[in-house]
Amino acid sequence: MRRILLRGVVVFGFLFAGMQLVPTVTRSSAVTASEPHMAETAEPRVGSILNRSCQDCHSDRTQWPWYGRIAPVSWMLARDVRQGRRKLDFSQWARKPAPANERMKICDALSNGSMPPRAYTILHPDAEISERDVDLICAWADAAVEHEAGRLVSGLAVATAAPVGAATGSSSEGQYPLPPELGPSWLRHLGLRLSRTHMGQMGSTQPAPWSPRREPEVRDDNPSADDASSAKHPGPDSTRLDQQILNRPFVLTGADLYRLNCQSCHGPEGKGAPPEISSVISTAQGTSPVFLKKRMEQRGTPIGDEFASQLAAQAEETLRNQLKIGSQRMPPFRNLRDDEIEALICYLQKLAGVSPKDSDPFVQESAARIGGHVVNGTCRICHALASLSMVHSLSSMERQVRHGSSPMTRIMAVIGGNAMPAYPYFTDEEIAAAYYYLAEYRQRRDQDSNTTPTKPEVAHPPAGSRISNGNHR
């Protein structure tokens, strides 16, 4: 037994020594003495926070710990740093101002608690982020987004709000309210972290149910050999989305509109997560005169048909207003057209078992508008539009939507932090439409930034403020 144990120790020793011979980049990239410090390339107070909590993985100034030179730990750290720099590299800011989308991505990550990772702050206690730090960085991000909103409001997605084939006039009826949509995520507006809410996480693990909807087919005539998923759905930044999905309409039912805009918070059955997220069932039941009469009879207070119809009409009007302007915790859906609201209410009534109709009405939508529903109805619960625009690959977006965070991220979320949930109930065509919507925003933003290189002013949160400029929504 001792001989076997000794042999095992010897074998392990040789393997361990051999692993140390595998080259691993455990040093910072070459940094010239003239390269500015983060506190100089960003607003000084923001730069000091980024230096303290973020630069090890997101810049060329990585400070490798002693255990970062010992394999296999060195391999894992090197991988994390490579991934961090690929997603966001502060060192690039020495040559250009920090763009609004990167600022808002930082704000999103700090607000929802996904960054810095819990495993990192355990080993680096000084990297902990306070609420005041979050307020300061998000105010810095908001300043850039407000500046960008003022430049883009006249040009972005005006046509996407109109039904396919409809004329686009000067009226603002049905247009996306761009300045609010360019603001912070809804969770940050409420001052919530993803780990402390059910919002955006009540969807479903099942694919989209059958519906009489009609979707344009996504096709690639020139598939890429190195990315099968991208070959199936090429994006504007690779080959281009197939013109069928851009030019042919989607035809959706109220069930599809609910799935795109409401399901991530209220769940597939509309039950929500009381007391935080109310059920839509009782609200929809209140729009039925027949249901109201039966309920009042059960309570021993019968009412007539006329009064029941009046109460139902008032309840339906309240529901319409709530969809448009939201409530204290529910975001507004000002982008919804009247025909979309009508189809959505019909489905809510059907979900509540009080629908007076046998079938849902249909609505005809453009690909850009479908993308707007996905982004503004689901993604923006947790992410700002400016940070979502950093998705540069359709295949990457598909993986994130279909499967959520990586298994390692989900494991780390158990000890602290957040993991993105999966949304398998979006169809391939809907994900492609959302990618197109973001690509269109990114293209307009980049074009405009090339003609208007004005540097935005830095905003500072008021003393004691938890939410910086939260009235965007």
Beta strands, then each sheet from edge to edge (+ up, - down):
strand 1: 250-253
strand 2: 362-365
sheet 1: 1+ 2-
end
